[in-house]
Amino acid sequence: MKITHAVENLNRGGLERVVIDLASAQAEAGHDCQVVCLFEAGTLAPELTARGVRVIECGKRDGADAHALWRLRRALAAQRPDVLHSHNDTPHYYAMVAALGLGLRRVVNTRHGMGAQSPASRRERLFRQSMRLADVSVAVSEAAGRRLAKAGLVATHKIRVLPNGIHPGPFRPRDPRSREVLACSLGLPPETRLVGFVGRLNWAKDLPTLVAAFARVRARYDDVALVLVGEGEERARIESEIAAAGLGDRVFLLGDRHDVPELLAAFSIFAMSSVSEGYSIALLEACASALAIVATEVGGNGEIVKDHINGLVVPPSDPEALAAALIRLLADPGLATRMGSAGRAWLLENATFNVMASRYLALYSGSEA
């Protein structure tokens, strides 16, 4: 089978990790697979090229870009894929225009988030119109599927809910020794407990709320620090919030890291303060690392974090509620351990990459109802 994945880029993120894992597995299974990046190739592109998967960069600039469209069409015409799998809105409507007249057999689109813009926005109008040419619309959570239908972006009969999955192998349960090593590397006493976050530093993650919540936690406990892993356009704002709260010696921005599984094993609790999520890869990785989780009740978070089972779910944009949940888990390490074990058991049964990949292949062939 010839498969093309169309994405914005392959910079670090949950969507990009899903695409890389899917394309790698499909190529390994003998499929002719390529990934077309509408913008730049991205920092993770070498992972795919090292595995023999073609990565094609279209170099799209701001606004409508005919040159990027031409490069995308050339990539599709050269391969003539059996399946075009687009990811999110802009790559989809660009790919649909680029594919006109090429006679593609099957078009699948995955929306990896909830979508922040109004259904009346230009991007969503273009997405809605171009989805008429798609065979299947994949939502990564039940909440995302409901949003697609309610906003009228996709015909209901085309929507399938297919949650993300991860490879659990690299992730091991949290352990005290890893925590001690990371704490010492940050100049902290080895017994310091680490509240951790992994993800992009963007508006959707609402990290100023997490910093405000941590200020309340820090007022309660001396032996705790906050570790933020990731990079993004909100970094300067977050640094300003940290400085204003006087937390410079207890909140650490580690930037983009390649050792996320090792870092997760060093955390005591995982915290997510997002105001918008689809189906978070970071939360799945936290489950694989047997971490108790505090997450906001947005998007698909509640489908991963079962309140009082593998974590605590709190309202978004509420630092007091977020702080109270973190304090509860810090005050009861036994509860945190039980929740972490429950999360890992759930992940291994329900949210592995193999489960996700087999369902996508069924969608490609049209054999899934």
N, C-alpha and C positions, 0 to 999 in steps of 0.2 A: 504494500500500500504506500502511496506517495502522500505525505502529510506536510503541510505548511502551517506553522504557528506564526501569527502576526501579533506583535506586541509594540509598545512604545519604545522600550529599551530593556536591557538586562542589567540594570543597576540593582543593588541589593534591596530585596523586599520580598514579601510573602508571595505576591503574584509571580514575580520573576523566579522564585524558587520552585513553584509549581510547574512553570513552563520548562525550566531546565531539567527537572526530574522527569517530566513526561517525555520530552524530546529525547533525553538520554536513553530512557527505557525503550522507547519506540525504535530508536536506531539500533540498540542492542538486540532487539527482537527481529531485526532484519528489514524494517521499514525504511524507505527513503524519506528522510526527515530533514527539514530545514526550518530555521527561525528567521523571520524578516523583522527587523527593528525599524520602526517608522522614523525614529529620531537617531540618536547615537547607539552604538552597539552596547555599551555599558561595561561596568567593571567585572561582571560575572561571565561575560561572553567567552573568555578563554576556556572556561570549564567545558563548554560545548564543543568548541573547535578541537580541544584535546581529545574528545571522544568521537571525532569524525563527523560531527553535525555542522552543516553549513550555517553560518551566521551572516546575514546580509544587512548592511546598514544603508538606510535611505536618506539620512541627514536632513530630515524635515526642519524647516525654519518656522518662526512664528507666522500665524495666519495660513491662508491657503497656499499650498506649495506644489506647483505642477511638476517640478523636477523630482520631488520625493514620490509623487504619484506615479511618474514614469518609471522610476527605479523599482517601485513595488510591482508594477505591472510586468516589467521585464523579468523579475524574479519568479512571478507566478507563471508567466508564459514559458519560461525555460523549464520549469519542473512539471507543469500541468498537473497539479496535485489532485488526488482523489478526494482528499479532505482538506478544506481550509478551516483552521481553528483560530478564530480571532479572540483577543483578550481585551475586554473593556470596550469603551465606546469609540474613541477616535480611531484606533487601528481597525475597528470593524467597518466604519463607513468609508474610510480610505480604501480598505481592501475590497469592499463591494464595488466601488467605482472602478478600481484597477482591474477587477476580474470580469468586467462586462464583456460578453462575447467569447469568453474562454471556455464556457461549458463545464464549469466545475460540478462534480457529482454531488458533493455534500458540504454544507456550510454549517459550522457549529460556532456559536459565540458564548463565551463565559464572561459574566459580569462578576468581578472579584470583590466588589464592595456594595454598599447600599446606594451610592450615587448621591452627591451633595447638592447638585444644582437642581433648580426648578424643572419640572417636566416641560415647561414652556421655553426653556433656554434653547439657544441655537444648537448646542451640542446634543441635547436630548432629542430635539426635533429631527436632526440628521440621523441620530441613532435609531429613532422610531421608524423613520422612512426606510432606512437601509435594512432593518430587521425583517422587512417583508421578503427580502431575498434570502434569508437564512432559514435553515431547516429546523434548528434546535436552538433554544436559548437556555443556557445553564446558569442557575443561581446557586451560589455556594452555601446558602443557608435558607431555611424556611422563611425567615424574615425578609431576606433579599428577594425571594420569589414573590412574596406578597407585595412588596414594593413595586416590582416590575409590572405586576398585573394591575394593581390599584392605580398606578400612574399612567396606565395605558401605553406603556412603552413596547410591550410585546403581547401578541395574541396568546391568550391563556393556554391554548392547546399546544403551543410550542415550548412552554416552560417545563424544565426538569430541574429538580433540586439535587445537586451532586456536591456534597461537602468535600472540602479539601482533605488531603491525607499527607502524612510525612513518613519518611524512613526513620523508624525508631532506633535503629542500630547505633548511631553516633551518640545517643543521649543515655546517660546513666543516672540513676537516682542521686539526688543531692547527698553530699557527705561532708562531715565536719572538717576533714583534712583539707579539702578543696577550699572551703570557706576560710580557713585559717591562712592558707597560702595567698588567696586574693586579698584578704584584709591586710596582711603584712605588706603586700606589694603596693597597697594604697597608703601606707604609712599609718595604719590603724592597729590597735591591739588585736591579737589573734582571736580573741573571744567575741569580737564585734559581729553582730548579726546584720546580714545584708538583705535589704529589700531591693529587688531588682526589676528592671524593665528592659525589654529588647524591642526595637522597632524604629521606624523613621521618626525624626524630630519634626513633625508637621502639625498643622492645625487639628487634624482629626484625632491625634493622640492626646491633645489637651494636657500636655505635661505641666504647665503652670498649676493646674489643679492638683496634680500629684505632688509637686514641690510644696504647695500650701498645706496639703494633708500631712506631708512628712514633717513640716515644721511643728505641727501639733504632736506627732509621734515623738519627735526629738525632745519636746518639752517634758515628755513622760519617761523616756528611757535614754540613758547615756550610752548604752552599748549597741547602738544601731546606726547604720549608714544607708544611704540611697545610692544605687549604682544604675546609671542610665547608659545603655549600649545602643549606638546608632548615630546617624548623621542626618542633617536636613536643614531646611530653610529657617526653622524656628530656633536654631541653636542660640543665636545672640539674645533672643527674648528670654529663653530659659536661663541662660547665664545671668541675665539681669535680675530675674526673679530669685535666683539662688543668692545672689549678692545682697539684694534688698532684704531677704529673710535672714541674713547672717549665717548662712549654712555652707559657706565655702569650704569648710573643713570636714563636712559630713555628706556632701552630695558630689558625686563624681561622674563626669561626662567622659566616657571612654572612647567615643567616636565609633567609626565603622570597624568591626573586628571580624576576624576569620576563625576565632576560637569560641564561638557561641556555645557549643555543647559543654565545654569546660567551664565557661562562666556560669551557665545555668546550674551546674552541679555545685557551684559555690554559693548560690543564693539561698537564703532562708525562706523567703516568700517571694512570689511574683506578683507585681501590681500593674494593672492596666487602667488608665483613666480616660479612655477614648470617648469621644462624642459621636463617632461613626465607625462602624466596623462591618465587614461582610462575614467572613469566617476566618478568624485570625490564625495564621501559621504560628505566630509567636506563642499564642495560648496553647496550641497543640504541642509545641516544643516544651513548654513549661509542664504540661501534663506528662510528657515522656520523661521529664526529669524529676518526677514525683514531687513537684512543688505545690503546696497549697497556694491558691490564687485568689486575689481580690480583683474583681473586674466590674466595669460599669455595665448596666443593663441596656445595651444598645446593640442593634443588628443581631448577628448570630452569637454574641458572647454567651447568652444564656443557654444556647444549645451545646456549648462546650463546658461551661462552668455551671454545674448544678448546685444551686444555692444550698449551703449547709451539708453538701456531700463531698465535693472536691474543691470547694472554695466558698467565698462569700460574694454575693452580687449586690451592688450599691447603685443608687441613681447617678447619672452623669452630672458633671459640673457641681459636685457637692463635696468639698474638701472635708467637711466635718464627718460625713458618713463614711468617706473613704478612710479617714484617719481612725475612726472607731473600729472599722473592720480590721485594719492592720494591727491596731492595739490588741484586739481580741485574739488574733492568732499569735502575736508575740507573747501574750500573757499565758497562752496555753500551747506549749510546744507539742504536747501529745496530740491535741486536736489537729494541729498543722500537719503532723506526720501522718495521721490517719487520712486526712483529706488528700495529701499528696499521693499516698498509695492508691486511693480510690481513683484519682485522676489518671495515674499511669495504667491501671487495670482497664479503665474505660478506653483509653487511647489504643492500647494493644488490640482490643477487640473490635473497635469501631472506626478508627480514624487513621489507618495505616495507608501508605502509598499504594500498596498492592490492591486494596479495596477500591480506591479512587481510580487507578489506572485501568482496571478491568471494566469498570463502568463507562469510562470514556471510550474504550474500544468498542463497547456495545453500542454507544451513541454513534460512533463513526460508521458502523455497519448498518445502523437502523434497526438493530435487533432488540433494543430496549424500548419498552412501551412508554 
